[in-house]
Amino acid sequence: MRNRWTLLDSRQKFSDRLISVHHDKYRLQDNGRAGDFTVIRTSDWINVIPVTADGKLVFIRQFRHGIREVTVEIPGGAVDRRDADPRAAAERELREETGYAASSWEYLGFVTPNPALQSNRCHTFLATGAFRAGEPCPDPYERIEVVLVPAAEAALALRDGTVTHGLVLAAFGLFFAAGHTLS
């Protein structure tokens, strides 16, 4: 299917340190009708699936303000201006949030978190040979608990509703699609 939309105008309506909200006006070429669409622009994100040499996955627990609950996730975050690329962001976030580093990195791919409203991508990396390299150094407003989870328990957590973060579940979708297993 080809693109049948022409961008006529884009106006920023709001901006803060994380996002900017734009109202974009598009014309549909088929019938000439124009409409306004809200678009959230933000930097790309990353997720890291860290696996230790003995096969444990490094998960984190943290409070999420959007749902006002503690979630079980994998390390992740934004690609910042200081990052050379998504992998650099993945290495930084893993170290900041967990104190872990990894001996081997594999890019698993990306997803578009919500292409109807958002412009960014979320890249996923598999970090194997993960090891404790120091103390975590989270952001000032992050309170993160690091949890090492055996592979069988991680597989169950993905199925039983323990892990509910959509981008974490998508990361494991890329993990399994690349032929990896939790065993």
Accessible surface in RSA format (square Angstrom, percent):
REM  Atomic radii and reference values for relative SASA: ProtOr
REM  Chains: A
REM  Algorithm: Lee & Richards
REM  Probe-radius: 1.40
REM  Slices: 20
REM RES _ NUM      All-atoms   Total-Side   Main-Chain    Non-polar    All polar
REM                ABS   REL    ABS   REL    ABS   REL    ABS   REL    ABS   REL
RES MET A   1   210.04 108.8 118.36  78.3  91.67 218.3  95.53  81.2 114.51 151.7
RES ARG A   2   150.21  63.1 136.62  69.6  13.59  32.4  74.08 101.2  76.12  46.1
RES ASN A   3   112.25  77.4  85.93  83.0  26.33  63.4  43.49 104.7  68.77  66.5
RES ARG A   4    75.99  31.9  74.95  38.2   1.04   2.5   4.44   6.1  71.55  43.4
RES TRP A   5   102.11  41.0  93.93  45.5   8.17  19.2  71.41  38.1  30.70  49.8
RES THR A   6    53.88  38.3  50.16  50.9   3.72   8.9  45.53  61.1   8.36  12.6
RES LEU A   7    90.64  50.5  66.04  47.2  24.60  61.8  66.04  46.4  24.60  66.2
RES LEU A   8    68.49  38.1  33.43  23.9  35.06  88.1  37.24  26.2  31.25  84.1
RES ASP A   9    52.35  36.7  46.14  45.9   6.21  14.7  18.72  44.0  33.63  33.5
RES SER A  10    49.24  41.6  22.39  29.9  26.84  61.8  18.88  40.2  30.35  42.5
RES ARG A  11   145.74  61.2 141.90  72.3   3.84   9.1  38.91  53.2 106.83  64.7
RES GLN A  12   105.67  59.1  75.79  55.4  29.88  71.1  18.83  40.1  86.84  65.9
RES LYS A  13   117.87  57.5  82.40  50.6  35.47  84.5  42.20  38.0  75.67  80.6
RES PHE A  14   102.26  51.2  95.08  58.9   7.18  18.7 102.07  61.9   0.20   0.6
RES SER A  15    61.52  52.0  34.68  46.3  26.84  61.8  12.19  26.0  49.33  69.1
RES ASP A  16    74.38  52.1  48.64  48.4  25.74  60.9  34.11  80.3  40.27  40.2
RES ARG A  17   207.00  86.9 162.51  82.8  44.49 105.9  82.25 112.4 124.75  75.6
RES LEU A  18   104.15  58.0  93.28  66.7  10.87  27.3  96.86  68.0   7.30  19.6
RES ILE A  19    57.73  32.9  53.18  39.6   4.55  11.0  57.06  41.1   0.66   1.8
RES SER A  20    18.13  15.3  17.53  23.4   0.60   1.4   9.24  19.7   8.90  12.5
RES VAL A  21    28.38  18.7  28.38  25.7   0.00   0.0  28.38  24.7   0.00   0.0
RES HIS A  22    26.27  14.4  26.27  18.3   0.00   0.0  22.54  23.2   3.73   4.3
RES HIS A  23    76.07  41.6  72.09  50.1   3.98  10.2  47.19  48.6  28.87  33.6
RES ASP A  24     1.06   0.7   1.01   1.0   0.05   0.1   0.05   0.1   1.01   1.0
RES LYS A  25    78.63  38.4  78.23  48.0   0.40   1.0  51.86  46.7  26.76  28.5
RES TYR A  26    60.35  28.2  60.35  34.3   0.00   0.0  27.37  20.6  32.98  40.7
RES ARG A  27   101.41  42.6 101.41  51.7   0.00   0.0  18.59  25.4  82.82  50.2
RES LEU A  28    41.42  23.1  41.42  29.6   0.00   0.0  41.42  29.1   0.00   0.0
RES GLN A  29    94.31  52.7  67.14  49.1  27.17  64.7  30.80  65.6  63.51  48.2
RES ASP A  30    95.25  66.7  55.16  54.9  40.09  94.8  31.53  74.2  63.72  63.5
RES ASN A  31    89.37  61.6  55.14  53.3  34.24  82.4  38.78  93.3  50.59  48.9
RES GLY A  32    39.75  49.0   0.00   N/A  39.75  49.0  22.54  61.9  17.21  38.5
RES ARG A  33   176.98  74.3 169.10  86.2   7.88  18.8  51.72  70.7 125.27  75.9
RES ALA A  34    56.13  51.6  21.11  32.6  35.02  79.7  22.38  31.5  33.75  89.4
RES GLY A  35    24.59  30.3   0.00   N/A  24.59  30.3  23.20  63.7   1.39   3.1
RES ASP A  36    99.49  69.7  71.31  71.0  28.18  66.6  25.04  58.9  74.45  74.2
RES PHE A  37    90.28  45.2  84.83  52.5   5.44  14.2  90.19  54.7   0.09   0.2
RES THR A  38    57.52  40.9  50.56  51.3   6.96  16.6  27.41  36.8  30.11  45.5
RES VAL A  39    25.48  16.8  25.48  23.1   0.00   0.0  25.48  22.1   0.00   0.0
RES ILE A  40    46.14  26.3  46.14  34.4   0.00   0.0  46.14  33.2   0.00   0.0
RES ARG A  41    79.00  33.2  76.47  39.0   2.52   6.0  36.19  49.5  42.81  25.9
RES THR A  42    27.71  19.7   6.72   6.8  20.99  50.0  10.04  13.5  17.67  26.7
RES SER A  43    50.65  42.8  33.93  45.3  16.73  38.5  38.34  81.7  12.31  17.2
RES ASP A  44    45.23  31.7  40.45  40.3   4.78  11.3   7.60  17.9  37.63  37.5
RES TRP A  45    65.38  26.2  65.38  31.6   0.00   0.0  54.93  29.3  10.45  17.0
RES ILE A  46     1.71   1.0   0.00   0.0   1.71   4.1   0.00   0.0   1.71   4.6
RES ASN A  47    10.16   7.0  10.16   9.8   0.00   0.0   0.00   0.0  10.16   9.8
RES VAL A  48     0.00   0.0   0.00   0.0   0.00   0.0   0.00   0.0   0.00   0.0
RES ILE A  49     0.00   0.0   0.00   0.0   0.00   0.0   0.00   0.0   0.00   0.0
RES PRO A  50     0.07   0.1   0.07   0.1   0.00   0.0   0.07   0.1   0.00   0.0
RES VAL A  51    26.38  17.4  26.35  23.9   0.03   0.1  26.35  22.9   0.03   0.1
RES THR A  52    16.67  11.9  12.72  12.9   3.95   9.4  12.72  17.1   3.95   6.0
RES ALA A  53   101.53  93.3  61.92  95.6  39.61  90.1  69.30  97.6  32.22  85.4
RES ASP A  54   106.13  74.3  69.61  69.3  36.52  86.4  50.97 120.0  55.15  55.0
RES GLY A  55    26.82  33.1   0.00   N/A  26.82  33.1  23.84  65.4   2.98   6.7
RES LYS A  56    71.08  34.7  71.08  43.6   0.00   0.0  27.84  25.1  43.25  46.1
RES LEU A  57     1.42   0.8   1.42   1.0   0.00   0.0   1.42   1.0   0.00   0.0
RES VAL A  58     0.00   0.0   0.00   0.0   0.00   0.0   0.00   0.0   0.00   0.0
RES PHE A  59     1.70   0.9   1.70   1.1   0.00   0.0   1.70   1.0   0.00   0.0
RES ILE A  60     0.28   0.2   0.28   0.2   0.00   0.0   0.28   0.2   0.00   0.0
RES ARG A  61    91.50  38.4  89.22  45.5   2.28   5.4  17.79  24.3  73.71  44.7
RES GLN A  62     9.80   5.5   8.59   6.3   1.21   2.9   2.54   5.4   7.26   5.5
RES PHE A  63    93.30  46.7  81.30  50.4  12.00  31.2  81.30  49.3  12.00  34.3
RES ARG A  64    89.64  37.6  89.50  45.6   0.13   0.3  24.32  33.2  65.32  39.6
RES HIS A  65   137.03  74.9 124.06  86.2  12.98  33.2  82.86  85.4  54.17  63.0
RES GLY A  66    81.29 100.3   0.00   N/A  81.29 100.3  44.24 121.4  37.06  83.0
RES ILE A  67    97.08  55.2  78.62  58.6  18.46  44.5  85.28  61.4  11.80  32.0
RES ARG A  68   197.36  82.9 178.88  91.2  18.47  44.0  53.00  72.4 144.36  87.5
RES GLU A  69   102.33  58.8  97.66  73.9   4.68  11.1  28.32  54.8  74.02  60.4
RES VAL A  70    95.42  62.8  70.14  63.5  25.28  60.9  70.14  60.9  25.28  68.6
RES THR A  71    10.47   7.4   6.10   6.2   4.38  10.4  10.47  14.1   0.00   0.0
RES VAL A  72    26.20  17.2  25.51  23.1   0.69   1.7  25.51  22.2   0.69   1.9
RES GLU A  73     4.10   2.4   4.10   3.1   0.00   0.0   0.00   0.0   4.10   3.3
RES ILE A  74     1.89   1.1   0.11   0.1   1.77   4.3   0.11   0.1   1.77   4.8
RES PRO A  75     0.00   0.0   0.00   0.0   0.00   0.0   0.00   0.0   0.00   0.0
RES GLY A  76    14.43  17.8   0.00   N/A  14.43  17.8   7.76  21.3   6.67  14.9
RES GLY A  77    26.27  32.4   0.00   N/A  26.27  32.4  23.18  63.6   3.09   6.9
RES ALA A  78    29.88  27.5  25.65  39.6   4.23   9.6  25.65  36.1   4.23  11.2
RES VAL A  79    26.20  17.2  20.53  18.6   5.68  13.7  20.53  17.8   5.68  15.4
RES ASP A  80    47.38  33.2  39.27  39.1   8.11  19.2  16.57  39.0  30.81  30.7
RES ARG A  81   249.29 104.7 209.87 107.0  39.41  93.8  91.45 125.0 157.83  95.7
RES ARG A  82   159.56  67.0 117.98  60.1  41.59  99.0  70.80  96.8  88.76  53.8
RES ASP A  83    18.78  13.2   3.85   3.8  14.93  35.3   1.58   3.7  17.20  17.1
RES ALA A  84    97.96  90.1  54.29  83.8  43.66  99.3  66.58  93.8  31.37  83.1
RES ASP A  85    68.18  47.8  62.79  62.5   5.39  12.7  26.96  63.5  41.21  41.1
RES PRO A  86    37.12  27.1  37.12  33.8   0.00   0.0  37.12  30.7   0.00   0.0
RES ARG A  87   102.64  43.1 101.58  51.8   1.06   2.5  29.69  40.6  72.95  44.2
RES ALA A  88    31.46  28.9  24.88  38.4   6.57  15.0  28.07  39.5   3.38   9.0
RES ALA A  89     0.00   0.0   0.00   0.0   0.00   0.0   0.00   0.0   0.00   0.0
RES ALA A  90     0.00   0.0   0.00   0.0   0.00   0.0   0.00   0.0   0.00   0.0
RES GLU A  91    70.18  40.3  64.18  48.6   6.00  14.3  20.54  39.7  49.64  40.5
RES ARG A  92    38.83  16.3  30.18  15.4   8.64  20.6  36.57  50.0   2.25   1.4
RES GLU A  93    15.97   9.2  15.97  12.1   0.00   0.0   0.00   0.0  15.97  13.0
RES LEU A  94     0.31   0.2   0.31   0.2   0.00   0.0   0.31   0.2   0.00   0.0
RES ARG A  95   104.52  43.9 104.32  53.2   0.20   0.5  34.69  47.4  69.83  42.3
RES GLU A  96    29.16  16.7  28.90  21.9   0.25   0.6  13.59  26.3  15.56  12.7
RES GLU A  97     4.05   2.3   3.61   2.7   0.45   1.1   0.38   0.7   3.67   3.0
RES THR A  98     0.14   0.1   0.00   0.0   0.14   0.3   0.00   0.0   0.14   0.2
RES GLY A  99     0.00   0.0   0.00   N/A   0.00   0.0   0.00   0.0   0.00   0.0
RES TYR A 100    17.71   8.3  17.69  10.1   0.02   0.0   3.50   2.6  14.20  17.5
RES ALA A 101    28.41  26.1  25.28  39.0   3.13   7.1  28.41  40.0   0.00   0.0
RES ALA A 102    16.62  15.3   0.00   0.0  16.62  37.8   0.00   0.0  16.62  44.0
RES SER A 103    92.00  77.7  52.53  70.1  39.47  90.9  46.65  99.3  45.34  63.5
RES SER A 104    57.39  48.5  52.32  69.8   5.07  11.7  25.38  54.0  32.01  44.8
RES TRP A 105    39.08  15.7  10.17   4.9  28.91  67.9   6.04   3.2  33.04  53.6
RES GLU A 106    70.53  40.5  65.52  49.6   5.01  11.9  35.45  68.6  35.08  28.6
RES TYR A 107   106.51  49.7  81.90  46.6  24.61  64.0  77.50  58.2  29.01  35.8
RES LEU A 108    20.35  11.3   0.00   0.0  20.35  51.2   3.98   2.8  16.38  44.1
RES GLY A 109    15.71  19.4   0.00   N/A  15.71  19.4  15.71  43.1   0.00   0.0
RES PHE A 110    80.35  40.2  63.41  39.3  16.94  44.1  63.41  38.4  16.94  48.5
RES VAL A 111    39.58  26.0  34.71  31.4   4.88  11.8  39.58  34.4   0.00   0.0
RES THR A 112    62.83  44.7  48.86  49.5  13.98  33.3  32.14  43.2  30.70  46.4
RES PRO A 113    33.89  24.7   5.02   4.6  28.88 105.0   6.33   5.2  27.57 171.3
RES ASN A 114    57.13  39.4  54.92  53.1   2.20   5.3  11.04  26.6  46.09  44.5
RES PRO A 115    99.12  72.2  73.27  66.8  25.85  94.0  74.83  61.8  24.29 151.0
RES ALA A 116    85.63  78.7  52.85  81.6  32.77  74.6  64.32  90.6  21.30  56.4
RES LEU A 117    77.11  42.9  76.54  54.8   0.56   1.4  77.11  54.2   0.00   0.0
RES GLN A 118    36.41  20.4  27.33  20.0   9.08  21.6   2.53   5.4  33.88  25.7
RES SER A 119    65.24  55.1  27.78  37.1  37.45  86.3  31.46  67.0  33.78  47.3
RES ASN A 120     3.24   2.2   0.00   0.0   3.24   7.8   2.16   5.2   1.07   1.0
RES ARG A 121   108.28  45.5 108.28  55.2   0.00   0.0  12.45  17.0  95.83  58.1
RES CYS A 122     2.48   1.9   2.48   2.8   0.00   0.0   0.00   0.0   2.48   2.7
RES HIS A 123    16.12   8.8  16.12  11.2   0.00   0.0  14.69  15.1   1.43   1.7
RES THR A 124     1.84   1.3   1.84   1.9   0.00   0.0   0.00   0.0   1.84   2.8
RES PHE A 125     9.18   4.6   9.18   5.7   0.00   0.0   9.18   5.6   0.00   0.0
RES LEU A 126     7.09   3.9   6.59   4.7   0.50   1.2   6.59   4.6   0.50   1.3
RES ALA A 127     0.00   0.0   0.00   0.0   0.00   0.0   0.00   0.0   0.00   0.0
RES THR A 128    49.44  35.2  49.31  50.0   0.13   0.3  37.71  50.7  11.73  17.7
RES GLY A 129    22.44  27.7   0.00   N/A  22.44  27.7  14.01  38.4   8.43  18.9
RES ALA A 130     5.13   4.7   0.00   0.0   5.13  11.7   0.00   0.0   5.13  13.6
RES PHE A 131   100.46  50.3  96.81  60.0   3.65   9.5 100.46  60.9   0.00   0.0
RES ARG A 132   124.35  52.2  97.85  49.9  26.50  63.1  44.56  60.9  79.79  48.4
RES ALA A 133    37.56  34.5   7.55  11.6  30.01  68.3  15.58  21.9  21.98  58.2
RES GLY A 134    26.21  32.3   0.00   N/A  26.21  32.3  25.08  68.8   1.13   2.5
RES GLU A 135   134.84  77.4 120.61  91.2  14.23  33.9  60.94 117.9  73.90  60.3
RES PRO A 136    43.37  31.6  28.12  25.6  15.26  55.5  28.12  23.2  15.26  94.8
RES CYS A 137    89.41  67.6  82.16  91.6   7.26  17.1  24.13  61.1  65.28  70.4
RES PRO A 138    52.54  38.3  36.67  33.4  15.87  57.7  36.68  30.3  15.86  98.6
RES ASP A 139    71.82  50.3  68.28  68.0   3.53   8.4  15.42  36.3  56.40  56.3
RES PRO A 140   106.89  77.9  87.66  79.9  19.23  69.9 100.40  82.9   6.48  40.3
RES TYR A 141   193.87  90.5 172.25  98.0  21.62  56.3 127.95  96.1  65.92  81.3
RES GLU A 142    37.96  21.8  34.25  25.9   3.70   8.8  18.57  35.9  19.39  15.8
RES ARG A 143   182.20  76.5 166.25  84.7  15.95  38.0  89.72 122.6  92.48  56.1
RES ILE A 144    35.29  20.1   1.70   1.3  33.59  81.0   3.30   2.4  31.99  86.8
RES GLU A 145    92.83  53.3  86.85  65.7   5.97  14.2  40.97  79.2  51.86  42.3
RES VAL A 146    47.63  31.3  22.29  20.2  25.34  61.1  22.29  19.4  25.34  68.7
RES VAL A 147    31.36  20.6  28.06  25.4   3.30   8.0  31.36  27.2   0.00   0.0
RES LEU A 148    77.94  43.4  56.61  40.5  21.33  53.6  56.61  39.8  21.33  57.4
RES VAL A 149    19.52  12.8  19.19  17.4   0.34   0.8  19.52  17.0   0.00   0.0
RES PRO A 150    50.73  37.0  49.47  45.1   1.26   4.6  50.73  41.9   0.00   0.0
RES ALA A 151    10.80   9.9   7.59  11.7   3.21   7.3   7.59  10.7   3.21   8.5
RES ALA A 152    78.91  72.6  65.18 100.6  13.72  31.2  70.16  98.8   8.74  23.2
RES GLU A 153   102.11  58.6  97.34  73.6   4.77  11.4  35.98  69.6  66.13  54.0
RES ALA A 154     0.00   0.0   0.00   0.0   0.00   0.0   0.00   0.0   0.00   0.0
RES ALA A 155    18.91  17.4  17.68  27.3   1.23   2.8  18.78  26.4   0.14   0.4
RES LEU A 156    90.64  50.5  90.64  64.8   0.00   0.0  90.64  63.7   0.00   0.0
RES ALA A 157    13.64  12.5  12.43  19.2   1.22   2.8  13.64  19.2   0.00   0.0
RES LEU A 158    27.96  15.6  11.47   8.2  16.49  41.4  11.47   8.1  16.49  44.4
RES ARG A 159   176.00  73.9 139.05  70.9  36.95  88.0  74.26 101.5 101.74  61.7
RES ASP A 160    83.26  58.3  44.01  43.8  39.25  92.8  35.05  82.5  48.20  48.1
RES GLY A 161    46.03  56.8   0.00   N/A  46.03  56.8  29.88  82.0  16.15  36.2
RES THR A 162    65.48  46.6  45.84  46.5  19.63  46.8  36.46  49.0  29.02  43.9
RES VAL A 163     3.17   2.1   0.00   0.0   3.17   7.6   0.00   0.0   3.17   8.6
RES THR A 164    85.70  60.9  63.38  64.3  22.32  53.2  53.36  71.7  32.34  48.9
RES HIS A 165    54.46  29.8  45.31  31.5   9.15  23.4  32.60  33.6  21.86  25.4
RES GLY A 166    50.14  61.8   0.00   N/A  50.14  61.8  35.38  97.1  14.76  33.0
RES LEU A 167    32.37  18.0  30.69  22.0   1.68   4.2  30.69  21.6   1.68   4.5
RES VAL A 168     1.54   1.0   1.54   1.4   0.00   0.0   1.54   1.3   0.00   0.0
RES LEU A 169    69.12  38.5  60.27  43.1   8.85  22.3  60.81  42.7   8.31  22.4
RES ALA A 170    31.89  29.3  18.57  28.7  13.32  30.3  29.58  41.7   2.31   6.1
RES ALA A 171     0.68   0.6   0.00   0.0   0.68   1.5   0.23   0.3   0.45   1.2
RES PHE A 172     3.44   1.7   3.44   2.1   0.00   0.0   3.44   2.1   0.00   0.0
RES GLY A 173    38.59  47.6   0.00   N/A  38.59  47.6  33.00  90.5   5.59  12.5
RES LEU A 174    37.74  21.0  35.33  25.3   2.41   6.1  35.43  24.9   2.31   6.2
RES PHE A 175     6.78   3.4   6.78   4.2   0.00   0.0   6.78   4.1   0.00   0.0
RES PHE A 176    91.08  45.6  77.42  48.0  13.66  35.5  77.72  47.1  13.36  38.2
RES ALA A 177    89.93  82.7  45.72  70.6  44.20 100.6  59.02  83.1  30.91  81.9
RES ALA A 178    54.26  49.9  15.03  23.2  39.23  89.2  29.14  41.0  25.12  66.6
RES GLY A 179    60.78  75.0   0.00   N/A  60.78  75.0  35.21  96.6  25.57  57.3
RES HIS A 180    51.87  28.3  45.64  31.7   6.23  15.9  30.17  31.1  21.70  25.3
RES THR A 181    98.76  70.2  79.62  80.7  19.14  45.6  62.11  83.4  36.65  55.4
RES LEU A 182    26.88  15.0   5.01   3.6  21.87  55.0   5.61   3.9  21.26  57.2
RES SER A 183   122.68 103.7  63.84  85.2  58.84 135.5  70.67 150.5  52.01  72.9
END  Absolute sums over single chains surface
CHAIN  1 A    10719.4       8220.8       2498.6       5852.2       4867.2
END  Absolute sums over all chains
TOTAL         10719.4       8220.8       2498.6       5852.2       4867.2
